Amino acid sequence: MKVEEAMMEDDEILNLLRPYVKEWFIKKFGTFTDPQRYAIPLIKQGKNVLISSPTGTGKTLSVFLAIIDDLFKMSEEGVLQNQIYAIYISPLRALDNDMEKNLLIPLREIYQLANEKYNISEINVGVRTSDTPANIKQKMLRSPPHILITTPESLSISLSAPKFKERLSTAKWVVVDEIHEIASSKRGAHLSLSLERLDYLVSNKTGKNLQRIGLSATISPLEEVAKFLGGYKDGKPREVEIVDARFSKPFDIRVITPKTDLIHGSAEEINNEIYETIADLVKNAKTSLIFTNTRSATERVSYKLKKLLASKNMIDLDEIEAHHSSLSREVRLNVEEKLKKGQLRVVVSSTSLELGIDIGYIDLVILLSSPKSVSRLLQRIGRAGHHITQISKGRIIVVDRDDLIECTVLAKSALDRQIDNVRIPMNPLDVLSQQLVGMSIDQKWNLDEAYELIKRSYNYNSLGWEDFMSVISYLSGKYGLENEKVFPKIWYDENEKVFGRKRGARMIYQLNSGTIPDEAKVRVMTTDGKYVGNLEEEFVEILEEGDIFILGGKTFKFLKSKGMEIIVESAEGKRPTVPEWFSEMLPLSFDSAIKVGEFREKIGKLIMDKKIDEAKKILMNEYLLEEHASNEVIRYIWEQLAYVGIIPGNKNILIEYFKDEEGWNIVFHMLFGRRANDALSRAYASILSNYLNVPVKITVTDNGFMLSYQYNEKTLNLEVINMLIKDVNPKNFRNILENAIKRTEMMRRRFRHVAQRSFMILRRYKGWERSPERMQLNAQKLLDVLLEEMPDLPIIKETLREILEDYMDIKAATKVLEWIENNQIKVNIKGPLPYPSPFAHSIVAKGFSDVVLMEDRRKLISLLHDKIMELINSSNVNINLK
């Protein structure tokens, strides 16, 4: 339930605290923030609480102030024991180190104040992660900290450590930080089950349930996140009070558009203007944080900014740094430390500085291109003005016309407090396998009792008995996989309905548990055995046979894979089908895509009604666009209307088809985000390929997708496209998709990840360690056997679920098909067109979007635009933007 009663006054809250805690707080801060006014009384009352507010609003202090106060009170009363009372869980080890510093200083200062008048003992803090030395862990057994800082993975291992789990059984509070980051991945499902195991342990020991406290940046819907934090009891969600202070901090967000012609300006001209704009922005700021959307862009932007700002004598080279996940931990920590000390003027990051690591004072955040969701936009810009009274100032610099429309909508949605919904993975069977092995190590379990505990987790509340038993059968060896060297991890007595620990399970669990797959490079080899270079595995998994990509400035055709090696042949002169950065790109969220569709149709309607001035006024006054940017939006939408008469959005889907020198192309203008479009495109491509009996290439973007194939004897016409629309429907969609992806590179590589999490393939055991290459070869061999002989194995089922629900968005895609079937969306078909429509240009040109060919991509769009404008102008239709 959301907190709706009036906030307590500062004096009332201060009276809840010990005199010395009260004195310390007044000296240090003077007054409470809104999240603190709501949260501290609730935590003191022992309630489960979810606190959602931007960075710098004091939500972490609100939790620890209440907990520290209670611990000092226990110390005063002589009842504070040498045991763990609070467990703080964060998704990053860097956050753990940060929290230790932020906790130790207040504890030391409060203790010094209190020790003058009271006979109290100190409150101890300890960190336990995979980086913690063995001797420190041993020391924790003898003298456990009052407050334990850990990660989700270390908590799950600790729960199955025979001695240390007893230390966890005395916990009173559990605090989950950055819950928005954890909940949206399998780490969240893993943690959700660990929390239920922890609660079971604590309640058996103390007779009381854990008090759960969650800390989150801007996220929606809070009610679902609260259920994730609280879990279920007796089939109902545990009560969690929600402190909604997401908008307690003022935001200043603007979209900046280059004045250079976005169509005919060269990449160099546009880039130069963008970098000059950045220079002007950072010149007037003390510290600026610049976000890109890919690691490669972070390095490129950092390099170019250093050259530009140094040439202008604005900033010393050592005052600019890059920060992203591919850099070593030491380098990242060094950058963070410099930021805290105010030694940097500019930091360029990808996603690695989005989380709430304390990086000191930032007064400006710049986003290069769309952040792809309102939540991420608010999270990034919230890094500026690191105090609740300071304005979070953010500027979004756009790079093309689609980017302009997208960023305009996201900025307005952020200011209007319209946030996209979080996606939480449900019933992942690989995580369940792992946790069941962990549970078996703890004790013997009755099946019904174990099932009931698992269903207390939000992620598994809807888990069916059949799926639960399939995992038990797999883990206990009932599928007979010993010939494939997959051995049982638990024993299961069918008569007694009891399962327990198998010999060696503890070692397997400790050495192999966790949900984050190993990052690995894939070697690229030619057919004659020549080494070309390396690719990220994330990129390789999206390749299909025949795809053409760029590596080292040359184009190659993907033929096949073998373990951590792919075989290619030269494809010089051919158009790339997959840009090198594509796997890194963030997908536009479904909710945000819907808003972009609404926007396009809203402005389109005004243009159709000849209300250009009104459209311009709305864009400048409501969306806060500059005049030239408003003109660009209107011109872009007008060109689309003038050419095909349809603005694709939420009420209209446009399907257009045209020929080029290589064959036919069908563009589906479906503005539903890349995840949903990925699913839809594969289903339509599968049906089209079967009908034509030829390979069909897929090009996917957030705004739509294109199916392409070489000429054959069958003609593409209205009848064929209508057949496609009819043959993919909500009832057969999942089945078509599953069949389409079972033999793909993505299935092979995702299967390895799922098999690792399920302990089907072990990375480490009894002193040996398998390389990712060995594991991938093993996985591919296993997959070939299992798809033929055991397609219902839970590991196969989970691999398909992960691809369709986590990587793609089959739920949103199915909703789109239902809208089509129920005529809630009109499908408009245009073709054959002489040239693709303006909204299709970026989709058509996406194959040229590699860094190496950026100029070629711009030339293609410019050429297509000129052809379109020739046709429009010949019809004597024009528009006045003055």
N, C-alpha and C positions, 0 to 999 in steps of 0.2 A: 504494500500500500504506500501511496505517496504521502509525505509529510505535509499536512495542510494547516495544522494549528500554528498560531503566531509564534514567531521566534522569541526566545528568551532575551531579555536585556542583558547587557554585559555584566552588570552587577550580580544578577541572578546566577549567571554561569560561573563567575569568579567565586561565588559563595559555595559552589559545588566542589571547589578545589582546596587542597591543603594550603595553609597560609603561605608557605615558602614557594609553592608552585605558582600560586596567585601573584606573589611579589615578583618572581622571576618573569612571568608573562607580562606584567604591566611594564616592568623596566625594559623588556626586550621588544615588545610589540605595541603595547598601549591599548589596542582595541582588537576585537575579534572580527573575522570576515564572516560573510553570510554562511558559507558551508560550515564553519566552526560553530556558529550560533545554533544551527540546526543539529549538527552531528554530536557535539560533546554531550549534551543532556541525554540523547538516545543511547549512546555508548555507555554512559554511566548507569543507565537503567537496565543494561544487560541485553538490549535488543540487537537483532541482526540488522545491519545497516549497509545500504549501498549509497556511496557519495559520488556524485558526478559533477565535476566542475573543471574549468580550464586550468592549465598549468599556472602556478603562481598564486593560487587562491587559498592556499593553506590547508588543503584537505588532509595531507599526510600528518601535519602537526595536530590537526583536530583529533585524529585517531590516537596518536602516541601521547598527547597531553593527557587524555582520559586514562589511558593504560598506565602511563608512568605515575600518575597521581594515585591510582589504586595500588600500585606496587609499593610506593613509598608509604602509603597508609598501612599496608600489611607489615612493612618493616617497622614502622612506629609501634605497631601493636604486638610485635614480636612473633608474628605468625608467618613471615616470609621464609620459605624453605629454599634449599639448594636444589631447585628444580625449574623446568621450563614452564613458563606461564603464557607467553605469547609467541606465536609463530608468524613471521612476516614472509610472504612469498612474492617474489617478483620474477618477471620473465627473463631478465638479463642479469648476468653476473656483475656487470658494470653498475647496475642499479643497486645491487647488494652492497658493493663497496661504498657507493654514494650514500646509501641509507645508514651504513655504519657510522660514517662521519657525521651525518646530520643528527643521528641519535646520540652519539657519544658526547658531543659538545653540550647539548641541553642537559643530559644526565649529569655530566660533571658540574655544570654551573648550578643546577638545582641542588645537587648534593652538597656543594660548598655552602650554599645559602642555608640549607636545612641543618647541616651538621653543627652550625653555631649554637642552635637552640635545642635540637632534638638528637637523641641517641639512635641513629639509624644506620643501616648498612647500605653499601652501594648496590645499584642495579647493574647486572652484568649483561653484556651483549655479545653474541657470538655468530660467526658466519660459517655455514656448512654447505659447500657446493663441491663440484667435482675438482675444483682447484685447491680445496682445503687440504693441507698436508696431513698424512696419517697420524702424526704425533699430536696434532691439534684435535683431530677427531677422537683420539684416545683420551685426551685431557677432558673433552666434553663429556665422556662417559663418567669420569670421576667427579667432575664439577660442571654440570650443565649450566648454560647461560639462562638468565631469566627471560631474555628475549632472543629467540633464534631467528636468524635471517637465512633464507634458503631459496632454492628454485623449485619449480614443479617436479623436475626430474630427480633432484636430490631428495625431495620429500618422499617420492614413491619408493626409492631405494632404502631410505631410512625406515620406512614402515615395515620393511621385510628384514631389517637388520636385527637379529635376535636380542641384542643388548640395548641398542639405542632406541628401539621402538618403545621400550618401557619408559624411557625418558620423555617420549612424546605423549605418553598417556596422561600426563598431568596438565596438559595445556588447557587454558581457559579461553583464550582468544586466538583466532586465526585471521590474519589480514592478507587479502589478495590485492596487490597493487597492479595497475595497468590492466585491469580486468577486460577492457575493451580489446586489447591486443591478444590476450590469452584465449578469450571465449570464441573467437572467430576461427580457430584452427584445432587440429587434433590434440595439440598441447592442452587445450581447454577441456576436451573430453577426458584426457588422461588425468588432469588435475581434479576434475569433478569427481571421478571415481576415487582418487586419493583422499579427497576431503571426506567422502563417505566412509572410507576405511579408517581415517583418523577419528572421525566422529564416533564410529563404532568402538574403537579402541578406548577413547576417552570416556564414553558413557559406561562402558563395562567396568572401567577403573573407578570413576568418580560418581557415577549415577546421574551425571549432568551432560547436556549437549554443549558443543562448542558454540561460542558466540562468534558469528561470522561477520566480517567487515570487508567490504569491497571498495576499492578506489578506482575511479574511471575518469578519463577525459570525456569529451563530448561523444555521446553514443545514443542510439535509439533502436528499439523501444526499451526504455528503462525497466518496464515491467518484466520483459523477457530476461534481461540481464540479471535482474533481481532473482528470478527463478533459477537461473544458472548458478548464482552464488549460493542461494539457500538450499537448493535441492528439494527433495520431497520427503514427506513423512506420512505414513498411513495413507498413501495414495494422493495426498494433497500437497501443494507447494508450501514449504515452511514460510512463515510470515517474515518478510524483510521490509523494513522501513526505507523509503527512498528519499534521499536528500537531493533534490533537483536544483543544482545551482549552475547549470551548464552555461547560462547566459548572464552570470553575475558580473562579468567583465566586459567593458566596452570594446567594440571592434571597429577598426577603420580599414575597410577593404575597397580597393579600386582595381579596375582592369585597365591596363595600358596597352595600346595598340600601335605598332610602328606606322609612321606616316608614309613610309615607302610603299609603293604599289604592291600589295600582297600577291597579285597575280603575275605581273610582268617584271617586278623587281628581282634582281638576281639574289641567290642565296647569300652572296658576299655582302650585298647592299643591306639586306634585311638584318643579317648577323651584326654588321657594323653598327646599325642603328640600335639594335638590342643591347649591345655591349656599351655603347655610349649612354644609353638610358640607365643601365645598371650603374655606370660610373657616376652619373649625376645623382642617383638615389643614394649610393653609399657615401658620397662626398659629405653629405649633411647628416650622416648617422655615426654614432659612436661605434656600434658593432652591428653588422648586418649578417643575416643567415640566409643563404640562397639555396633553394631546393630545386633539384632537377628530378626527372622521373627514371633515370637509369644511371648505373654506376659509370658507364662509359662517358655519358654526358657530363657527369660530375668532374671527371678528370679533364675533359676537353674544356669545359667552362672555366675551371680553376686555372688551367694553363694560359688560356687566352686573357683572362682577367689580370693575371699577374703581369703579362706583357703590357697590356693597355694601361693599367693603373700605375705601374712603375714608370712607363714612358711619360705619363702626365705628372710625375713626381707627387702623386696624391697619397700613395701608400707604399711602405717598404715591402719588399717581396716576402719577408718572414712574417708579415702581418696577414697573409692570405694562406689558408690551408684547405685541403679537401678532406672529407670524412665520409666513408662508405664501408659497407660490410666486407668488401674484398681486401681491405687493408688489414694489416696485422693488428692484434689487440693492443699492443704497445703503442703503435702509431695513433690509434683511435683515442686511447686514454691520454696520450700526450696532447692531442688537439683539444680534448675536453678540459684538461687542466689549464691549458693556455687561455681557453675561453673564460673559465671561471676567474682567472687572475686578471682579465681585461687586457691580455697581451695580443689579441687578434682583432683586426678590424673587419675581416670578411672570412666567413667559412662557407664552403660549397658542399652540400650533402645530397644524398639520394633519399633514402627512407630512414637511414640509421640514426638521425637525430630527432625523429618524430616523437619518440618516447620521452617520458618525463625525467631524463637524466638532468641533474642540476648543472646547467652550463653557464650560470651567471646571467648578467644583464645583456639582453638583446633588445635593441629599439626598433629594428626593422626586419621584416621577413619578406623576401622576394621569391616568387614562384615562377619558374620558367616553364610555361605551358600549363595545361590543366592538371590538377591533382587527382582528377577522376572521381572524386566523391566529396560531398559536403563535409562529412566527418573528418576526412583527411585534410581538407582545406582549413577547417577550424583548428584541428590539432596542430598543423604546421604554423599557422599565423598566431596561434595561442602561445607560441614560444617567445613572441615579442612582448615587451612590457611585463617582465617577470614579477608583477605584483598586482593585486586585485584592483588597485586604484589607477594603474597605468593602462593606457589604451594599447591594445594589440594592433599594431599597424602592419598591414600587409599589402603588397602590390603584386598583381599577376600579370606577367608579360606574355602576350599571345604571339603565336608564330605563323598562323594562317587563318583563313576565314572560318573553317569548322572549329578551330580552337577558340576563335573569338566568340562564336555563339555559345559554345560549351562553357567557357569561363564566365561569360556574362550571366548565364543561368545559375551556375554554381555560386558565384559571388552574391547574387540576389537571394538565393535560397539560404545561404549562410547568414546574411543579415536579417532574413525573415525567420530564422530559427527552424528551418525545415531540413531535418537531418535524415540521411538514408538509414535503412534498417540494417542491423548487424546480421551476418549469416553464421549460424552456429551449426557445426556438423552433428548430425544425429545418428546414433547407433553405429559408430565405426567399429567393425568387428575385429580389426587388427589390434586396436587399443584394448578392446575387451579381452582378447586372448592374452595380451601381456599382463593385464591387471589380474586376471584369473590365476596366472602362474604365480604372481606376487601374493595373492590371497592364499594359494595352496601352501606357500612357504610358512605363512603365519600359523596355520592350524588346519585340522580336518574340517571340511564344510559339508553340511547337509545341503543338497541342491536347492531346496525351497528357500532356505535361509540365505544362501549366496545370491540367488535370483532376486530376493526381496531387497537385499542391500544394494545390488547393482541398480535396481529400478528407482532407488532414492536419488540417483544422479539425474540431473536435468537432461543430460544428453542421452540417457538410456531409459527414461521413464516410459517410453513407448516400445521398448525392446520386447519382441515376441518370444514366447517360450521356445518355439521351433528354432529361431536363430541362436538363442542362448544354448540350446542343447547341441546344435551343430558345432559350435565352438568347443564345447566340452568334449564332443566326440572327436574333433580334430586334435585337440591337445592330448587326449588320452590314447591316440593311436588307432581309433576305430576305422579310419579311412584306409588303413593298411599301406602307409607310405614308406615303410622301412626300406623297400627296394630302391627308393629314391633317396635314401639316407636322411629321411626326416623321421626322427624318433619321438616317442611320447614325452611330454613335458610334465604331465600330471598322471596320477593313477585315479581310476574311477571305478567304483563298485556299483554295478547296475542293480544288484539286489538290495543293497543298503541305501542306495541313492546318495552316496557320499564320495567326495573326491579329496585328494590331498597331494602332498609333495612327493615328487619323484627324485631319486638320487641325482645330484648334479644341477637341480633346478635353481638352487640359490646362486650358484656361480653364473649360470646362464642369465639370470635376472639382473644381477649386479653389473655384469659386463656388457649387456646388450639392450637394456631398457632405455626408453626414450622414444620420441616421435619424430625428431628432426632428422631427415635422411642425410647421409654423408654427401657433401658437395664433391663432385668429381669432374675432372676434365676428360673429354673424349678425344682420342687421337684421330686425325683425319689422314687417311692413306689413299693413294691412287691405285688403280687396278694393277699397275706394274710395281707396286710396293714402295713408292716414294712417299716420304712423310711430308705433309703439307703444313700442319699446325694443329692447334687444339681448339675445341669448342666447349662451351658450357653444356652440361648434360640437360639443363632445362631447355636449351635451344634444340638439342638433338631430338628430344622427345616429341617436338611438334613437326619434325620432318616426316614426309612420306616419300615413298619410292618415286623418283623422277623430279623431286623438288630441286630448284636451283638456288644457290645462295652464294654470298661473297665471303671470301676469306683471304686476307693478305692482298687485297686489291684485285683478286682474280675470281672468276665465277666457276663454280663446280656443281655437278649434278650428283645428287645422293642416290646411291644404288642399293646398299644394304648395310646392316650393322652386325658386329660380332663382338659381344662383350663391351668393353670401353673403347671400341675402335669402329669407325665407319669407313666404308669404301666408297670412293667417288671417282668421277671422271671429269675431265675438263669440259666446260660448257661456255667457252669464250664467245662473246657476242650475243649470248642468249639472255633474255630478261630474267632477273632474279624473281622467284616466287615467294621467298621468305626473307625479309630484311633481317640483318644480323642481330639487331637490338630487340626484335619482336618479343622474345621470351621474357625480357626484362620489363616490358611496358606494363604499366598498371591498367587494368580494365576499368572502363566506366561502369559505375554501379547501375543496376537496373532501375532503382528509384530515381537516380539523377538523369538517366537516359529518358525516362518518361517525362521529366520536367523539361528537358531539351526539346522533346517532341511537341509538348504543349506550347512552348515558346515559339517554335518555328511556325506552328499553325496560327497562333495569335497574331504575330506580325504579318504573316501571309494573308490572313483575312482582311486586315486593315489595308494592305496594298491592293488586294483584289477590289476592295470597296473604294479605291482611290483616295484613301485617307493617309497619304504619305506624311503630311505634317503632324498628324496625331501620332503616327508610329514613331516618328523622330522624337517628338516631345516625350513619349513614354520611355524610349530608350535612354534619353539624356537625363530625365528627371527621376524616373523610377529605377532604372538600371545603372544610373550614374556613369554612362559612357560619354567619352569625348565626342565632339560633333563629327569628326572624320570617321570615328569607329561606328557611330550610329549610321552614317551614310553607307559604310561598307556592309553592314548587316542588311540594310534595306536593299542595296544593290544586288547582293548575293541572292536573297530570297526572290526579288523581282525577276532576276535572270532565270531562275528555276521555273517560275510561273510562266514567264514569257515563252520558254522553250517547250515545256510539256504540260503546263496548266495544272500541275499537281504539286502540293507541298506535302511530302511524306512526314508523318508525325504519329500522333496517338489515334487519330480517327481514320487515317489513310495510310495504307502500305502501297508503295509504288514498285512494280517490277518492270524493268526495262531491258530490252535485249538489242544487241547490235553485233556487227561483224568487224573484225580487224584482219590483218594479214595472216594471222595464225589460225583463226577459227571463230567460233561463236562465243559470246559472253552474255551472261544473264546477271543483272545487278538487282538484288533484293534490297530495297531501301527499308530496312527494319531498324528503327531506332530504339534498341532494347539493351544496348551494352554488349561488349565482346563475349562475355560468358554465355549469355543466352543465344547470341548469334552464332557462336561456335557450334552449339548443339543443333540449332536449326539448319545451319549450312551443311553439316555432315549428313543429316537425314535427307535433305533435298538432293544433295550430291549423290548419295547412295542410290536413290530411286532413279535419278537421271542416268547414272552410269549403267545401271542394270538395263534400262530401256534402250540406250544407245549402244551398249556393249563396248564402250570406250572409257579410258580414264578421264575423270573430271577433276580439274584443279579448283581449289577453294582459296579465295582471298577474303579474310575476315577483318572487319573493323568494328568499332563501337557503333557506327551509324548504319551498318549494313554489311552485305557480303556479296561476292561475285563468284559465279560458277563459270568456268571456262573449259572448252574442249576443242580439239582440232576438227576440221571439216570431215564429215563422213556422209554416207548416202542418205541419212535421215535428215529432213529439213526441220529447223527450229521455227515453230510458229505458235500462235495463240493456243492451239489445241494441246500442244506438248506442255506448255506452262500451266494451263488449267489442270492437266493430268497431274503435274507435280503437286499443285495446291491440294487437290482432292486426295492424293495417295499418301500424304503425310498428315495424320490427324492425331488428336490427343490419345486415342485408344491404342494405336500401333507405334507411337512415337518412340517410346523407350525401347521396344523390341528392335526397331530399325536401327537406333543408335548403338545399342549393345552389339549387334551384329557388325555394324560399320567399324567399331573401334577394337574389336577383339584381336585383330591381326596387325594392329598399328604399332609403331615405335613407342608411342605413349603408353600403350597397354604393357609392353615388355618392361619398360623402365618403372612405371608405377607399380607393377606387380612385384618387382624387386623390393621397392620401399615397403610395400604392404607385407611381403614375406619376411622382411627383416623385423618389422614391428611385431609380427606374429610369432617370431622365433622359429619360423620354418627354415630360414637361412640365417646362420649365426655369423656375426662379424668377429667375435672374440670367444675363445673357449680354451681352457687348460693350457694357457701360455702361447697359443698361436693366434694369429690375426689374419683374416682374409682381406685381400685387396678388393676395392669396388669392382675391378675387372673380373676377378674370380667369381664374386657374388653375382655379377650380371650374367656371366656365362652359365652359371648354375641356375639362375632364375629363368633364363630363356629356355633351357632344356626342360626344367620343371613345368613351365607354362605350356609348352607344346604337348607334354604328356597329359597335364591336368585338364586342358581345354577339351581334349578328345575323350578322356576317361572319367573325369570328375568335374563337370562344369558347374555343379551345385556346391562345390567346396566353399566354405566361408571366405577363404582367402581370395578366390576368384570373384565371388560376389562383392567383397569389399573393394577390390580393385576397380570394378565397374562402378560401384557406388561413388568412390572417391573421384573418379574422372567425371562422371555425369553430374554429381551434386556439388562437389567442392571446386574442381577445376572449371567445369562448365556450370551452367545454371539451368538444369533441366526443369526445375520447378517454374521459373519465370518463362522459359521457352514453351512449356506446356500451357501456361496461362495465355500466351500469345495465340497458340493454335486454337484454344477454346474461344478466344475473342473472334478469330476468323470464322470458326464453325458457327458461332452464334450471331454472325453478322454485326458484331460490335465494332469491328474494324472493316473498312471497305478495302478490297484488293483491286488496285488499278493496274492494268497491264498496257504498256506502251512499246511499240516496236513493229518491225525492226527500225531503229532510229539510225540516222546517218552518223551521229556521234553520241557518246554518252552525255547525259544531262549534267548541268553544273554540280549538283549534289553528289554525282557519281564520280567526279574527277579524282577526288582524293582516294577513293576505293580502287579505281583503275590504276592510279599511279603508285599505289602502296608498294608494289613490287620494286619500284625504283627508289624506295625510301631509305636505302642504306646510306651511311655517311659518305661512302665513296661516290655514290651516284646521286647525291642530293641535287646537284645542278641539273642533271638529266631529268630528274623528277619535276623540278620547277619548269623546265623547258616543255615537258609534256603537258603539264597543266596549263601553261601559258598558250601552247598551240591549240589545245582543245577549247580553251576559253575563246580564242580568236575565231575559231571555226563556228562556235555557237553564236557569237556576237554577229558574225556575218549573216547567219540565217535570221537572227532576231531583227537586225537592222533592215534586212531586205523586206521584212513584213511591216516596216514603218511604225514599230511600237517603240516608245521611248519613255524615259522617266526623268523627272526634274527633281534634283536633290538640293537645289539652292534655297 
